[in-house]
Amino acid sequence: MTLPSPLPRLSAVAGDYDLLLCDVWGVIHNGRESWPGPCAALQAFRDQGGTVVLISNSPRPASDVVAQLDGLGVPRAAWDGFVTSGDATRRELAKRAPGPALIIGPPRDAPLYAGLGLEVTEDVAAAAFVSVTGPRDDTTETPEDYRAELSTAAARGIDLICANPDRVVQRGDTLIYCGGSLADLYAQLGGPVIMAGKPFAPIYDLALTEATRHRPGPVDRSRVLCIGDGVITDVLGAEQQGLDCLFIAQGIHGDAARRGDGTLDPARAGDLLVAEGTSARYAALDLAW
């Protein structure tokens, strides 16, 4: 096993990269507040001529999430472009219009479906496919609350399109279930799952295309650094795309990669990666300049 190299400060390698593809939730905010240090690091990278594209597994289109970032205090100066799993997933949903679709998710994710011409049904027996953004009430529900509903759909063999591959995210000090946890259950039940967000290729294709809108010439993939705290989304996605990755080993992993003195333990960070069959070039507890 090759351990990730500790990277306490992004500035140590910033000159090696032109483009950062940076995760959002768990790296620059926790769903309740933004973190000044990581935001400042992204802004410093841009100040020296780099480009930052935020790449999120949010199931909503990026245009709808920008207001959330503003509300959390993420400065516009910290990023150039923004793409989401919702952006990539809308293409999959459009292929299946008019449906009908059985939709699972909270009302706030309604912008995902705007303008696609999809019919909606609450009858799983009548659905042509299932679309999942997360639990309908992520403050109280778990994937088990959906076992009966998803079992019926899986028995019919219809596709489940998951607009948020994340299994969990940190909201404040609490971990909440996301769409990926329901997709896992559906796969266990034998149903086919389709995802376009991280770690899958469509969202990276969108992100690299977005980057060309903000910098001259084609993107040199050897000068792209992905940053994220999700092993099976951010790190695995970067590896599958042949891109360098900075693994933020705190976030959803809590203290699992910390030494007793509070510093990063590369061996423990490596264990988190190996457990999911992936690797990263660098690791840090948080993003700092």
N, C-alpha and C positions, 0 to 999 in steps of 0.2 A: 504494500500500500504506500503510495506517495502522499505524504501529508501536505495539506495546503500551507502555503507560506504565510506566516502572520503579517498582516498589513495594517498597522495601527493608524496610518494616515494615507489617504488617497494621493496626496501631493508627492509621495515617494515614487509613484509610478505614472502620474498623470501625463508626463511627457511621452509615454509609450502609446497613448490612445488619443484618437480623434473624437470618438463617440462613446457615450455611456448609454446603455439601455438599463434604466433603473426602475426596479420595483417600487411600489408606492406604500401600500399598507404593510407595516412591520419594518420599514426602512426609514421613511420620512415622516410617518405619522402612525398613530395607534387607533384611529377611528374616532378619537375624542379631541386630540390636540396634535399639532405638528411638533417636530423636534428641531430646534434651532441649529444644532450642530450639523446634522446631515443636510439640511436645506442650505446652510452656508457652504458646505463642501461642494454641492452641485453648482452653486452660484460661482464659487471660486474657479471651478473647472471651466465654466463658460467664460469667465473673465479672461482666462488665458487662451481663449480661442477654441475651446472644445464645444461639442454639441451634446445636449442632453435630451433624450427622448424617454419620457416616462412610459412604462409598459406594465399594465395592471390587469389582473384577472377580474376586475369589476365586470359584472354582467351588463352594465349599462353603457351606452355609447360614451366616448370620451367627452363629447360636447356637453353631456348632461352631468358629468362628474367634476368638471372644472369648477363649478360653483361650490361643490363640497370642499375641494382643495382650498379655494379662496376662504371659505368659512372656517377652515381649520388653521388658517394662517400660513399656508404654503406659499411663499412669494412667487410671483410670475417670473421673477428674475432667475429662479432656480431651474427653469426648464424651457426648452424650445418647442417640443412637440409632445403629443400624448396619444397613445393608442390603448385600447382595452380589448379584453376578451369579448365584450359585447359587440364591438365593431367587427371583429372577425366572425362572430357567431351569426350576425345578421345575414351574412351571405348564405350560411347553411339554412337558416330559417326561410329566406326568400325562395330557395329552391323548392321548398315544400308547401308553399302557398297554393291553395287557400287552407290546407289542413283537412279537417279541423285538428286543433292542438289542445291537449290537456296541459295546462300551465300550472307549474308549481313554483311559488316564490312570493315574496312580499309585494304589496302594491307599488312600492317605490321603484321597482324594476320595470314598470310598465313602458318606459321609453324604449326598451329593447325592441318592442314589437311595433312601434309607431310607423305607419306607412307601409307595412309589409303585406297588407291585405289578408291577414290570417283570420280564419274563423276559430272561435274558442268554444270548447265543450268542457263540461264538468263531469261527463260520463266517460270513464276510462274505457268502457267497452265500445264507444263510438269514436274514440280518438284515432287519428292517423299516425300521430307520433306524440311524444311527451317532451315538453320543454321545461328545463329546470334551471332556476337561478340560485336557489337555496331553499331552506325551509320557509313556509309561509309566515311563521313566527319564530325567528331565530333567537329570541330571548328565552324561549321555553322548550322548543321542540328539538328532538334528536332524529337521526335517520330511522330509528325503529318506529317512530310515529307514522312512517310512510311505507312500512313493509307490506301491508295488505294491498294498498293501492298500487304499489310498484310490482308486486307479485302478479296481479291481474294483467298489467301491461306487459311484463316480461313473458308471461305465458302465451300472449298473443304475438310475441316476437317483434313488436314495433320499436322503432328507434327512440332512444332517449338522447336529446341534444342538451348538453350541459354547458351553460354560458359562463360558469365560474368553476374551473377545475380545482381551485383551492379546497382543501378538506376542512381546514379551520383557519380563522384569523383571530388576532388579538384585538378586542375592543376594550380599551382601557386596560384593566388588569384581568379581564375575563376572556377565555377562548370560546368562540362561538362556531357552530357548524356552518359550512358553506355548501355550495352545490356539489362539489367534488365528493363529499361524503355520501350524498344520495346517489351519485353516479356509481360509486364503489358498490353500494348495496345492490343497485340494479344489475351491475355486471355479475355480482355473486349469485343473483337470482337467474342468471342466464340470458339477460336482455342485452341487446346491442347498444353501445354507448358511442356517441360522436362528440368530440370536443375540438375547439379551434384555438383556445387560449393556451397559455403556458402549461406544459412544456411542448406543445404541438407547433408545427411549422407555420400555419397561417398567420398567427399573431406576430411572429418574427419577420415574416415577409412584409407585413404591414408596417412594422416599426422601422425596418431598413428603408422602405419606400418613403416613409415620413421623414426620415433623416435627410434624404436627398432634397427635400423642400427647404432645408435650413442650412445646407452647406454645399459648396461647389463640387461638382464631379461625383463619380461613383464612390460608394463606401468601400474602403479597404477592410475586409473582415478581420484581418490580423491586427487591426487597430481599433477593435470594438471590445469594450469591457461590459459584461452584464453584471448587475448588482442585485442581490435579493436574498431573502431569508428562507424561502421555501425550497427544501431539498428536492422534492419530487416535481416541482414546478420550475422555479428559477434556475437551480443548479443543473438539473437534468436537461432542461430545455437548452441552456447554453451549451452544454456538452454535446447534445445531439446536433446543434447547429455549428459545432466546431469553433465556438467563441470562448474567449477567456471569461472567467467568472470570479467575482469577489463574493464569497459566502458570508452573509451577516448572520453569525452564529448565535445571536441572542434572539430577539423577536419572539417567534412562536416556540422557540426551544428553551426559553427561560435561562436557567443557570447550567444547562447540560454541558456547555463547552467552557465553563469557567474553572479556573484553579481556585484553591482556597483563599488566595490573596486577591481574588476578583479579576485577575488577568485572563486572557485567552489561553486555553490549553489546546494546542494544535492537534494533539492526539485524540482528545475528546471530540473536537470538531471533525476530525477525520473519521471517527467512529460513526458520527451522524450521517456522513456521506456514504461510507461503505455499506451501511445498513440498507441503503436504497440503491446500491450498485452504481454510484456516480462519484465524481471527483470535481474539485475546484482548484484553480491556480492559487487563489488567495483566500484568507479568512480573517475576519475581524469581528469584534463584539458589536460594534456599531460603525456607522459611516462618519468619518471625520476628515477634515482637510489636513 
